[in-house]
């Protein structure tokens, strides 16, 4: 197969919505593909590995996600006609269950030097169908107020390609002989060398796009990166005033966590706009992610330890975020305001007990009393919201904000639906928009942010202190790994 590079840019980035039809399963897909990298810089290139149901010529359209009038995407251009043939069937590793597509690249995009950082979508368009391929454009050299981190690790953890009721696997399930999803058949490793299931749009992407569209409409100064960029240290947190995690960001490697800690220790604020973040410890290994969960991970001695929940490694996520995952949410529930006199809520004009209907959904966070709490100079619970969990029990969701000794603000929305309230039709709430804008404005104004050299010194001091702390010594010991009950996520509808 000859690798083609032709690309015709559009005259202007005019908003439009790509027509990508739904699929019942991947077995009937006319075209599928994946990118050679999750993120690429302007002036670099990214290859697209593409397969079709029958030999034909296709085109590749490139869209950028953002605020383009009434549209969430703009068409930037398209490829020449690319001749593509069916490629080999996916290969499944018998030990890990990892599915890999050993496909040759069919088309290369040389990213123009003037393209803005952001979330991008390639659309593979064949005569009888179309499919998305997500990627990001990043420029780690440019300093900005905000770094938006797109959760590609979580995207891949949920990806069940090929979704055909037979072969597909992700880090939750595999298909049994009767076509039902079974947790015992899940994979322990997943590969980025495969398409995303069905339309090709990752399950968790639309809520990320909700935030991106809203933030770009506000004109915020933002750069973008992905989970892998954090893991590999390709971005320096000190180039930004805050890091924003707009997605459900459940799967974190030690490298990702190291980048987050560096940011917070240096006075760089962090904003988590969903729930159940920094939950599973994973290992990035080239183009694969490994997470054994309740299984016996053969890697036992390398710090931070086995690929289980971070809290089972004695490194609970609420140490960093202020709160952590509680449970699934059955249906949805109102988010209930508390501490309405706090500056966070003032622009929203709310009072204690006011509610945001249907804002608590998907999964929920709260402070866990039995785990190490966040170290901070101030800590505020902004919402206490009763809800029903997946087992029909009554729980409480919490939205929290705290400040690290370094001066960094850390916000945890504690619900999946927060980004949807930032402008999605039928979900938008101007009060949530106002509160979120107030938070970002305070951080962007440099509230408590020291000079770059002072931030580096603060980070070094915090790192030395952490290594000598009792919790660090405990974490170096063999972790107590409990058996993890499965979370039945596929029973929930995820907007």
Buried (B, 14 or more C-beta within 10 A) or exposed (E): BEEBEEBEBBEEBEBBEBEBEEBEBBEEBBBBBBBBBBBBBBEBEBBBBBBBBEEBEBBBBBBBBBBBEEBBBBBBBBBEEBEBEEBEEBEBBEEBBBBBBEBBBBBBBBBBEEBBBBBBBBBBBBEEBBBBBBBBBBBBEEBBBBBBBBBBBBBBBBBBBBBBBEBBBBBBBBBEEEEEBBBEBBBBBBBBBBBBBBBBBBBBBBBBBBBBBBBBBBEBEBBBBBBBBBBBBBBBBBBBBBBBBBBBBBBBBBBBBBBBBBBBBBBBBBBBBBBBBBBBBBBBEEBBBBBBBBBEBEEEEEEBBBBBBBBBBBBBBBBBBBBBBBBBBBEBBBBBBBBBEBEBBEBBEBEEEBBBEBBBBBBBBBBBEEBBBBBBEEBBBBBBBEBBBBEEEEBBBBBBBBBBBBBBBBBBBBBBBBBBBBBBEEBBBEBBBBBBBBBBEBBBEEBBBBEEEEBBEBBEEBEEEBEEEEBEEEBEEEBEBEEBEEBBBEEBEBB
